[in-house]
Amino acid sequence: MPDRPVLPASPHEPPGRPTPQQALSDRRFGLLLAAMALVLGIGRPLLSGATPWWPAAVLAGILAAAALAAPALLAPLNRSAQLAGRNLRAALSVAAMAALFFGLVTPLAAAMRLSGRRPLALRRDASAATYWIPRDPPGPSGDSLRRPF
């Protein structure tokens, strides 16, 4: 069996570093496509009470036969699907992080600023003798941290 390409688990990892995530073999890819076509063509319409879409069942049979008899025929389709998946994963991870930041962090920060809450206390206070925050009750004694590192 030829070696399958190893894909990076994240777009931020170095490309030469091996990861446990591997591309599907051409045979498994073809069988997966056949199963998806069969479910979409026959399974879903039968569950909803609609008429089955028989061209999808024929396509599923063709894909299954190609996957079992000559999986190398599906190699270009497999490679292009892997490339599309990799690019989609990179784009969606950036979009998801942007949505979290602008949908959650930014509104919370704006609400905190409008309410006057400043947990970091970054403004300069010329009258303050120190910026240390007093603790009540006081923390551990200095002897407990003789060698912190």
DRENDO-1510 file (C-alpha; in Angstrom, 1 decimal, always signed):
<recs>
REC; n; res; u; v; w
REC; 1; MET; +0.0; +0.0; +0.0 .
REC; 2; PRO; +1.5; +3.4; -0.9 .
REC; 3; ASP; +2.0; +6.0; +1.8 .
REC; 4; ARG; -0.8; +8.4; +2.2 .
REC; 5; PRO; -0.1; +12.1; +2.5 .
REC; 6; VAL; -0.1; +13.4; +6.1 .
REC; 7; LEU; -2.0; +16.6; +6.5 .
REC; 8; PRO; -1.3; +19.2; +9.2 .
REC; 9; ALA; -3.8; +19.2; +12.0 .
REC; 10; SER; -3.9; +23.0; +11.9 .
REC; 11; PRO; -3.0; +25.7; +9.4 .
REC; 12; HIS; -0.6; +27.1; +12.0 .
REC; 13; GLU; +1.6; +24.1; +12.3 .
REC; 14; PRO; +4.8; +23.7; +10.3 .
REC; 15; PRO; +4.1; +21.8; +7.1 .
REC; 16; GLY; +6.9; +19.3; +7.6 .
REC; 17; ARG; +5.9; +18.2; +11.0 .
REC; 18; PRO; +4.0; +14.8; +10.9 .
REC; 19; THR; +0.6; +14.6; +12.6 .
REC; 20; PRO; -1.7; +11.7; +13.2 .
REC; 21; GLN; -4.3; +13.1; +10.8 .
REC; 22; GLN; -4.0; +11.3; +7.4 .
REC; 23; ALA; -5.8; +11.6; +4.1 .
REC; 24; LEU; -8.4; +9.0; +3.2 .
REC; 25; SER; -7.3; +6.3; +0.8 .
REC; 26; ASP; -8.8; +6.4; -2.6 .
REC; 27; ARG; -10.9; +3.3; -1.9 .
REC; 28; ARG; -12.3; +4.7; +1.4 .
REC; 29; PHE; -12.9; +8.1; -0.3 .
REC; 30; GLY; -14.9; +6.4; -3.1 .
REC; 31; LEU; -17.0; +4.3; -0.6 .
REC; 32; LEU; -17.7; +7.4; +1.5 .
REC; 33; LEU; -18.9; +9.3; -1.6 .
REC; 34; ALA; -21.0; +6.4; -2.6 .
REC; 35; ALA; -22.6; +6.2; +0.9 .
REC; 36; MET; -23.3; +9.9; +0.8 .
REC; 37; ALA; -24.9; +9.7; -2.6 .
REC; 38; LEU; -27.0; +6.7; -1.5 .
REC; 39; VAL; -28.2; +8.5; +1.7 .
REC; 40; LEU; -29.1; +11.7; -0.2 .
REC; 41; GLY; -30.7; +9.9; -3.1 .
REC; 42; ILE; -32.7; +7.2; -1.3 .
REC; 43; GLY; -32.5; +7.4; +2.5 .
REC; 44; ARG; -33.5; +11.0; +2.9 .
REC; 45; PRO; -36.4; +11.0; +0.5 .
REC; 46; LEU; -37.8; +7.8; +2.1 .
REC; 47; LEU; -37.6; +9.3; +5.6 .
REC; 48; SER; -39.4; +12.4; +4.5 .
REC; 49; GLY; -42.0; +10.5; +2.4 .
REC; 50; ALA; -40.8; +11.9; -1.0 .
REC; 51; THR; -40.0; +9.9; -4.1 .
REC; 52; PRO; -36.4; +8.5; -4.1 .
REC; 53; TRP; -34.0; +10.2; -6.5 .
REC; 54; TRP; -32.8; +7.3; -8.5 .
REC; 55; PRO; -29.9; +9.1; -10.4 .
REC; 56; ALA; -28.2; +9.5; -7.0 .
REC; 57; ALA; -28.5; +5.7; -6.4 .
REC; 58; VAL; -27.0; +5.0; -9.8 .
REC; 59; LEU; -24.2; +7.4; -9.0 .
REC; 60; ALA; -23.7; +5.6; -5.7 .
REC; 61; GLY; -23.4; +2.3; -7.5 .
REC; 62; ILE; -20.9; +3.7; -10.0 .
REC; 63; LEU; -18.8; +5.3; -7.2 .
REC; 64; ALA; -18.8; +2.1; -5.2 .
REC; 65; ALA; -17.8; +0.0; -8.2 .
REC; 66; ALA; -15.0; +2.4; -9.0 .
REC; 67; ALA; -13.8; +2.4; -5.4 .
REC; 68; LEU; -13.7; -1.4; -5.2 .
REC; 69; ALA; -12.4; -2.2; -8.7 .
REC; 70; ALA; -10.1; +0.7; -9.6 .
REC; 71; PRO; -9.6; +3.2; -6.7 .
REC; 72; ALA; -6.8; +5.0; -8.6 .
REC; 73; LEU; -9.5; +6.5; -10.8 .
REC; 74; LEU; -10.7; +8.5; -7.8 .
REC; 75; ALA; -7.3; +9.8; -6.8 .
REC; 76; PRO; -7.6; +13.2; -8.6 .
REC; 77; LEU; -11.0; +13.7; -7.0 .
REC; 78; ASN; -9.6; +12.7; -3.6 .
REC; 79; ARG; -6.7; +15.0; -3.8 .
REC; 80; SER; -8.9; +18.0; -4.9 .
REC; 81; ALA; -11.3; +17.2; -2.1 .
REC; 82; GLN; -8.5; +17.1; +0.5 .
REC; 83; LEU; -7.1; +20.4; -0.8 .
REC; 84; ALA; -10.6; +22.0; -0.7 .
REC; 85; GLY; -11.1; +20.7; +2.8 .
REC; 86; ARG; -7.7; +22.0; +4.0 .
REC; 87; ASN; -8.4; +25.5; +2.6 .
REC; 88; LEU; -12.0; +25.5; +4.0 .
REC; 89; ARG; -10.6; +24.5; +7.4 .
REC; 90; ALA; -8.1; +27.4; +7.4 .
REC; 91; ALA; -10.8; +29.9; +6.3 .
REC; 92; LEU; -13.4; +28.7; +8.8 .
REC; 93; SER; -11.1; +28.7; +11.8 .
REC; 94; VAL; -10.2; +32.3; +11.1 .
REC; 95; ALA; -13.9; +33.2; +10.6 .
REC; 96; ALA; -15.0; +31.4; +13.7 .
REC; 97; MET; -12.3; +33.2; +15.8 .
REC; 98; ALA; -13.3; +36.5; +14.3 .
REC; 99; ALA; -17.0; +35.8; +15.1 .
REC; 100; LEU; -16.2; +34.9; +18.7 .
REC; 101; PHE; -14.0; +38.0; +19.1 .
REC; 102; PHE; -16.4; +40.5; +17.5 .
REC; 103; GLY; -19.5; +38.8; +18.8 .
REC; 104; LEU; -18.6; +38.1; +22.3 .
REC; 105; VAL; -15.3; +39.8; +23.5 .
REC; 106; THR; -15.9; +43.2; +21.9 .
REC; 107; PRO; -19.5; +43.7; +23.2 .
REC; 108; LEU; -18.4; +42.6; +26.7 .
REC; 109; ALA; -15.5; +45.0; +26.6 .
REC; 110; ALA; -17.7; +47.8; +25.3 .
REC; 111; ALA; -20.3; +47.2; +28.1 .
REC; 112; MET; -17.5; +47.2; +30.7 .
REC; 113; ARG; -16.1; +50.5; +29.4 .
REC; 114; LEU; -19.5; +52.1; +29.3 .
REC; 115; SER; -20.2; +51.0; +32.9 .
REC; 116; GLY; -16.9; +52.4; +34.1 .
REC; 117; ARG; -15.5; +49.1; +35.2 .
REC; 118; ARG; -11.7; +48.9; +34.6 .
REC; 119; PRO; -10.4; +45.6; +36.0 .
REC; 120; LEU; -6.8; +46.3; +34.9 .
REC; 121; ALA; -6.6; +49.8; +36.3 .
REC; 122; LEU; -4.2; +51.1; +33.6 .
REC; 123; ARG; -4.8; +54.8; +34.1 .
REC; 124; ARG; -2.0; +56.7; +35.8 .
REC; 125; ASP; -2.8; +57.9; +39.3 .
REC; 126; ALA; -0.3; +60.6; +40.4 .
REC; 127; SER; -1.6; +60.6; +44.0 .
REC; 128; ALA; -1.1; +56.9; +44.5 .
REC; 129; ALA; +2.0; +55.9; +46.5 .
REC; 130; THR; +1.9; +52.4; +45.0 .
REC; 131; TYR; -0.1; +50.4; +42.5 .
REC; 132; TRP; -0.2; +47.3; +44.6 .
REC; 133; ILE; -3.7; +46.1; +45.4 .
REC; 134; PRO; -4.1; +45.4; +49.2 .
REC; 135; ARG; -5.2; +41.8; +50.0 .
REC; 136; ASP; -7.6; +41.0; +52.8 .
REC; 137; PRO; -6.7; +38.5; +54.3 .
REC; 138; PRO; -3.0; +38.9; +53.4 .
REC; 139; GLY; -1.5; +36.3; +51.1 .
REC; 140; PRO; +1.2; +33.7; +52.0 .
REC; 141; SER; +4.3; +34.7; +53.8 .
REC; 142; GLY; +7.5; +35.4; +51.8 .
REC; 143; ASP; +9.1; +32.3; +53.2 .
REC; 144; SER; +6.7; +30.0; +51.4 .
REC; 145; LEU; +8.1; +31.1; +48.0 .
REC; 146; ARG; +11.8; +30.7; +48.5 .
REC; 147; ARG; +12.5; +29.1; +45.2 .
REC; 148; PRO; +9.5; +29.7; +42.9 .
REC; 149; PHE; +11.3; +28.6; +39.7 .
</recs>
